[in-house]
Amino acid sequence: MKVGIPFFKRIRREGGFWLGRRLPTCQELTPVLSQSLERRLTLREQITLRLHFLICVYCVRYLRQLRFMREALRAREAKALEDEGEAAHPSLTPEARERIRRALRER
């Protein structure tokens, strides 16, 4: 009897190698990970990402980091708006808006 890697562990490892050869690389999926925060992914993209996540812990970590940074920046922006009121995002005066409208019409 052959002694070595248990059957199910070997199947899982071989399956990971098989998937890895057929899925897009991490470099190809990085833009899709970023886009997943901004838009709804297609079914194909979702399935591809899920399968890739089964074999790549680094992409899972990267997505977590992206989400963390997004939340941190949103919280920082909300705090700045709260602290400074509308001064954080000054708006144009009505006179300035009218000057811009006139300039655009003259073109």
C-alpha positions as CSV (number, residue, x, y, z in Angstrom):
1,M,0.0,0.0,0.0
2,K,1.3,3.4,-1.0
3,V,1.9,5.9,1.8
4,G,1.6,9.6,1.0
5,I,-0.8,12.4,0.8
6,P,-4.4,11.4,1.8
7,F,-6.7,10.9,-1.1
8,F,-9.0,13.9,-0.5
9,K,-6.2,16.3,0.3
10,R,-4.5,15.2,-3.0
11,I,-7.7,15.7,-5.0
12,R,-8.1,19.2,-3.5
13,R,-4.5,20.2,-4.3
14,E,-4.8,18.8,-7.8
15,G,-8.1,20.6,-8.3
16,G,-6.5,23.9,-7.2
17,F,-3.7,23.4,-9.7
18,W,-6.2,22.6,-12.5
19,L,-8.3,25.7,-11.6
20,G,-5.3,27.9,-11.4
21,R,-4.3,27.1,-15.0
22,R,-7.7,27.9,-16.3
23,L,-8.6,31.1,-14.4
24,P,-7.3,34.6,-15.1
25,T,-4.2,35.7,-13.2
26,C,-4.2,37.9,-10.2
27,Q,-2.9,40.7,-12.3
28,E,-5.8,40.4,-14.7
29,L,-8.4,40.2,-11.9
30,T,-7.1,43.2,-9.9
31,P,-9.1,45.8,-12.0
32,V,-12.2,43.7,-11.6
33,L,-11.8,43.6,-7.8
34,S,-11.6,47.4,-7.8
35,Q,-14.6,47.7,-10.1
36,S,-16.6,45.4,-7.9
37,L,-16.7,48.2,-5.3
38,E,-18.2,50.6,-7.8
39,R,-20.6,48.5,-10.0
40,R,-22.5,45.2,-10.0
41,L,-20.4,42.6,-11.6
42,T,-21.7,40.3,-14.4
43,L,-22.5,36.8,-13.4
44,R,-19.5,35.5,-15.3
45,E,-17.2,38.0,-13.4
46,Q,-18.8,36.9,-10.1
47,I,-18.2,33.2,-10.8
48,T,-14.7,33.8,-12.0
49,L,-13.8,35.8,-8.8
50,R,-15.4,33.2,-6.5
51,L,-13.4,30.4,-8.1
52,H,-10.2,32.5,-8.0
53,F,-10.8,33.2,-4.3
54,L,-10.8,29.4,-3.7
55,I,-7.2,29.2,-4.8
56,C,-5.8,32.6,-4.0
57,V,-5.8,34.0,-0.4
58,Y,-3.8,37.0,-1.6
59,C,-6.7,38.4,-3.7
60,V,-9.1,37.8,-0.8
61,R,-6.8,39.9,1.4
62,Y,-6.5,42.6,-1.3
63,L,-10.3,42.9,-1.6
64,R,-10.6,43.2,2.2
65,Q,-7.9,46.0,2.1
66,L,-9.7,47.8,-0.7
67,R,-13.0,47.7,1.3
68,F,-11.2,48.9,4.4
69,M,-9.6,51.8,2.6
70,R,-12.9,52.7,1.0
71,E,-14.7,52.8,4.4
72,A,-11.9,54.7,6.0
73,L,-11.9,57.4,3.3
74,R,-15.7,57.7,3.4
75,A,-15.6,58.0,7.2
76,R,-12.9,60.6,7.0
77,E,-14.8,62.6,4.4
78,A,-18.0,62.5,6.5
79,K,-16.1,63.6,9.6
80,A,-14.5,66.5,7.7
81,L,-18.0,67.6,6.4
82,E,-19.4,67.4,9.9
83,D,-16.5,69.4,11.4
84,E,-16.3,72.1,8.8
85,G,-19.9,72.2,7.6
86,E,-20.3,73.3,4.0
87,A,-16.9,75.0,4.0
88,A,-15.2,71.7,3.1
89,H,-17.0,71.9,-0.3
90,P,-17.5,75.5,-1.2
91,S,-20.1,76.2,-3.9
92,L,-20.1,78.8,-6.6
93,T,-21.9,82.1,-6.1
94,P,-24.9,82.8,-8.2
95,E,-22.9,85.5,-10.1
96,A,-20.1,83.1,-10.9
97,R,-22.7,80.5,-12.2
98,E,-24.2,83.1,-14.5
99,R,-20.8,84.2,-15.8
100,I,-20.1,80.5,-16.7
101,R,-23.5,80.1,-18.4
102,R,-22.8,83.2,-20.5
103,A,-19.3,82.0,-21.4
104,L,-20.7,78.6,-22.5
105,R,-23.4,80.2,-24.6
106,E,-20.9,82.4,-26.5
107,R,-19.0,79.4,-27.7
